[in-house]
């Protein structure tokens, strides 16, 4: 697969890199590392995200490569710029959010690079997916490491390490394979600082974020004898705390800390009025199977979905699906 991916990159000179809406450390890290490689090889590469790059990820972009999508301004003619459009860390074009309209009209070759469980990706000229990988940054690492003699450039090594940390939960999750640990060890040996990376990713909370966590946990709900725990956040909650949607990051992990919880959920309202759920499983329950019922997906133990429905209605639907899955996988 990586040989095919390398051949795809070699055929193009202007490559647009995008990732899913509200980008995370894996999508951003993979994009930065790949852009560094492309630029070093004399090709033109741009990274465009929507809506913005989160505060805790800005340390990965010291050269200011990442552009926040402005459909009516800077990016009015974005669709006409590339000869290749690569979606990273997602294999469903709609996950690009507002960028999807431009994606639909581009004449560029369209491809995805992803590690999530998914049916055969649609909407691409070529697809490069490997669900056995721990992260999209692992795929980029596997591509670049043999092709670069000696140590990787510091910018690239930092981006790759941060992506691995982000998608493995700082190497706590079940996707923390021996292979990804070896990759992380290699990057550390090249000069990446684990403590600094952890602090940059996870120790940047604002008072607003902590207020939001407290407000959400105050409404904690337990179901099925404590095996399913969830919290919910409305747009009114965000406003009351002076918080933003990016402050929801990691909140879903809080209910999973409870003893006996098999599945944790965070329900929230998106800025465009849809309902959203993030699901996390401790070990035994397949939450990807739940999210796929609602058009979402991800990993077996970490998945998400959105719906054009009132939040309370969506919560009831997802709760019923989660409880059914718990009883299927455990009982």
C-alpha positions in Angstrom: 0.0 0.0 0.0 2.8 2.5 0.9 4.5 1.8 -2.4 1.3 2.7 -4.2 1.0 5.8 -2.0 4.6 6.9 -2.8 3.9 6.4 -6.5 0.8 8.6 -6.2 2.8 11.4 -4.5 5.5 11.1 -7.1 3.0 11.7 -10.0 2.0 15.1 -8.6 3.6 18.5 -8.1 1.0 20.6 -6.2 -0.5 18.6 -3.4 -3.2 19.9 -1.1 -3.3 18.2 2.3 -6.5 18.3 4.4 -7.8 16.3 7.3 -11.2 15.9 9.1 -13.0 18.9 10.5 -11.7 19.9 14.0 -8.3 18.3 13.3 -6.5 16.3 16.0 -2.9 15.6 16.7 -2.7 12.6 14.4 -4.2 14.4 11.3 -2.1 17.5 11.9 1.1 15.6 12.7 0.8 13.4 9.6 0.1 16.5 7.5 3.0 18.5 8.8 5.5 15.6 8.4 4.3 14.8 4.9 4.4 18.4 3.8 7.9 18.7 5.1 8.9 15.7 2.9 7.1 17.0 -0.2 8.6 20.5 0.1 12.1 19.1 0.6 11.6 17.2 -2.6 10.8 20.3 -4.5 7.1 19.9 -4.7 4.5 22.4 -3.6 2.4 21.4 -0.6 -0.3 23.3 1.3 -2.2 22.3 4.4 -5.7 23.6 5.0 -7.8 22.9 8.0 -11.3 23.8 9.2 -12.3 25.6 11.3 -8.9 26.5 12.9 -5.8 24.8 14.3 -6.4 24.1 18.0 -4.2 26.0 20.5 -2.6 22.9 21.8 -1.5 21.8 18.3 0.1 25.1 17.2 3.5 24.1 18.5 3.6 21.6 15.6 3.5 24.4 13.0 6.4 26.8 13.9 6.7 27.8 10.2 3.1 28.8 9.8 2.2 26.3 7.1 -1.3 25.5 8.2 -4.1 27.7 6.7 -7.5 28.0 8.3 -10.2 27.6 5.7 -11.7 30.9 4.4 -14.2 29.9 1.7 -15.0 33.5 0.7 -11.5 34.9 0.9 -8.1 33.3 0.8 -9.5 30.0 -0.4 -12.1 31.2 -2.9 -10.3 29.3 -5.7 -8.8 26.5 -3.6 -10.3 23.7 -5.7 -8.3 24.9 -8.7 -4.9 25.0 -7.0 -3.9 21.3 -6.6 -3.3 18.5 -9.0 -3.7 16.1 -6.1 -6.0 16.5 -3.0 -5.2 14.2 -0.2 -7.5 13.7 2.8 -5.5 12.4 5.8 -6.8 10.6 8.8 -10.3 10.1 7.3 -11.8 8.0 4.5 -15.1 9.8 4.2 -15.1 13.1 2.2 -18.0 14.6 4.2 -15.8 14.5 7.3 -14.0 17.6 5.9 -17.0 19.7 6.8 -17.0 23.1 5.0 -14.1 22.0 2.8 -16.3 19.4 1.2 -17.9 21.8 -1.2 -14.5 22.7 -2.7 -13.5 19.1 -2.7 -16.6 18.2 -4.8 -15.6 20.7 -7.6 -11.9 20.1 -7.8 -10.4 18.5 -11.0 -7.4 17.2 -8.9 -6.8 13.6 -8.3 -8.4 12.8 -5.0 -7.1 10.3 -2.5 -7.2 9.4 1.2 -4.6 8.1 3.7 -6.3 6.6 6.7 -6.1 3.9 9.4 -9.8 3.8 10.6 -12.1 0.9 10.2 -14.4 1.6 7.2 -16.2 0.0 4.4 -14.5 0.5 1.0 -13.9 4.3 0.9 -16.0 6.1 -1.7 -15.4 9.5 -3.4 -11.7 9.0 -4.2 -9.7 8.2 -7.3 -7.3 6.2 -5.1 -7.4 5.2 -1.5 -4.6 4.2 0.9 -5.9 2.7 4.1 -4.5 0.3 6.7 -6.7 -0.3 9.8 -3.9 -2.3 11.4 -1.9 0.9 11.9 -2.2 2.7 15.2 -2.4 6.1 13.6 -2.1 7.9 10.3 1.2 9.2 11.5 2.4 5.6 11.8 1.7 5.2 8.1 3.6 8.4 7.3 6.5 7.3 9.5 6.6 3.9 7.7 6.7 5.8 4.4 9.4 8.3 5.2 11.7 6.5 7.6 13.3 4.2 4.9 13.4 7.0 2.4 15.4 9.5 4.5 19.0 8.7 5.3 20.0 9.4 8.9 17.8 11.3 11.4 14.6 12.9 10.3 14.4 16.7 10.3 13.4 17.9 13.8 10.1 19.4 12.5 9.1 16.0 11.0 10.2 13.9 13.9 8.2 16.1 16.4 5.1 16.0 14.2 5.2 12.3 13.9 5.8 11.7 17.6 2.9 14.0 18.6 0.6 12.2 16.2 1.5 8.8 17.7 1.0 10.2 21.2 -2.4 11.8 20.3 -4.0 8.7 18.7 -2.7 6.2 21.3 -3.8 8.4 24.3 -0.2 8.8 25.3 0.3 5.0 24.7 -2.5 4.0 27.0 -5.0 2.7 24.5 -5.2 -0.8 23.0 -3.7 0.4 19.7 -0.4 1.0 21.4 1.3 -1.9 19.6 4.9 -3.0 19.9 5.5 -1.5 16.5 4.3 2.0 17.4 6.4 1.9 20.6 9.4 1.1 18.5 8.6 4.0 16.2 8.2 6.3 19.2 11.5 5.1 20.7 13.2 5.9 17.4 11.8 9.4 17.3 12.9 10.0 20.9 16.4 8.8 20.1 16.4 11.4 17.4 15.8 14.2 19.9 12.0 14.5 20.5 11.2 15.3 24.1 8.3 13.2 25.5 7.6 15.4 28.5 7.6 18.6 26.4 5.3 17.0 23.9 2.9 15.8 26.6 2.8 19.2 28.2 2.1 20.9 24.9 -0.7 18.5 24.0 -2.4 18.0 27.4 -1.3 20.7 29.8 -2.7 23.8 28.2 -6.2 23.9 29.7 -7.9 27.2 30.3 -10.2 28.1 33.2 -13.1 28.0 30.8 -12.3 24.4 29.9 -12.1 23.3 33.5 -15.4 25.0 34.2 -16.9 23.2 31.3 -15.6 19.8 32.5 -17.0 20.5 36.0 -20.4 21.5 34.5 -20.5 18.4 32.3 -19.5 16.0 35.0 -22.1 17.5 37.3 -24.7 16.0 34.9 -23.1 12.6 34.7 -25.5 9.8 33.9 -25.1 6.1 34.5 -27.0 3.2 32.9 -27.0 -0.6 32.9 -25.7 -0.9 36.4 -22.9 1.6 35.7 -21.6 -0.1 32.6 -22.5 2.9 30.4 -21.7 6.4 31.6 -22.2 9.6 29.6 -22.1 13.4 29.8 -23.7 16.0 27.5 -22.7 19.5 26.6 -25.0 22.0 24.8 -24.1 25.2 23.0 -25.6 27.0 26.0 -23.2 25.2 28.3 -20.2 26.3 26.2 -21.5 29.9 26.3 -22.1 29.8 30.1 -18.5 28.6 30.7 -17.0 30.9 28.1 -15.7 27.8 26.3 -15.3 26.8 22.7 -15.9 23.4 20.9 -12.2 22.6 21.1 -12.4 22.6 24.9 -14.4 19.4 24.6 -11.2 17.5 23.8 -10.6 14.7 26.2 -13.9 15.2 28.1 -15.1 11.8 26.9 -12.3 10.2 28.9 -13.6 11.4 32.2 -16.6 9.0 32.5 -14.4 6.1 31.5 -12.3 6.6 34.6 -15.1 5.2 36.7 -14.8 1.7 38.0 -17.1 -0.7 36.2 -17.7 1.5 33.1 -17.5 -0.4 29.9 -18.5 2.4 27.5 -18.3 6.2 28.0 -19.9 8.8 25.8 -19.8 12.5 25.3 -22.9 14.0 23.6 -22.7 17.6 22.3 -24.2 20.1 19.9 -22.2 21.2 16.9 -22.0 24.8 15.7 -24.2 23.9 12.7 -27.0 22.5 14.9 -26.3 18.8 14.6 -26.0 16.3 17.4 -22.6 14.6 18.0 -21.4 11.6 20.0 -17.9 10.4 20.9 -17.8 6.9 22.3 -15.0 5.1 24.1 -14.9 1.5 25.1 -12.7 0.1 27.9 -11.9 -3.1 26.1 -14.8 -5.5 25.3 -17.5 -3.5 23.6 -17.3 -2.6 19.9 -18.4 1.1 19.8 -17.5 1.3 16.1 -20.4 -1.0 15.4 -22.6 1.4 17.3 -21.4 4.5 15.5 -21.7 2.9 12.1 -25.5 2.6 12.7 -25.5 6.4 12.6 -23.2 6.9 9.7 -20.1 7.4 11.8 -17.1 5.2 12.5 -13.6 5.1 13.8 -11.9 2.4 15.8 -13.4 -0.6 17.6 -12.8 1.1 21.0 -13.0 4.8 20.0 -15.6 6.1 17.5 -17.9 8.9 16.8 -21.0 10.0 14.8 -23.1 13.0 14.0 -26.8 13.3 13.2 -29.3 16.0 12.0 -31.5 15.5 15.0 -32.3 17.2 18.3 -29.6 16.3 20.9 -32.0 14.6 23.3 -33.5 12.4 20.5 -30.0 11.4 19.4 -28.9 10.6 22.9 -31.9 8.3 23.4 -31.1 6.5 20.1 -27.4 6.1 20.8 -28.1 4.9 24.4 -30.4 2.2 23.1 -27.7 1.1 20.6 -24.9 1.1 23.2 -26.9 -1.0 25.7 -27.8 -3.5 22.9 -24.1 -3.7 22.0 -23.0 -4.1 25.6 -25.4 -7.0 26.0 -24.2 -8.5 22.6 -20.5 -8.3 23.5 -20.5 -9.0 27.2 -23.7 -10.7 28.4 
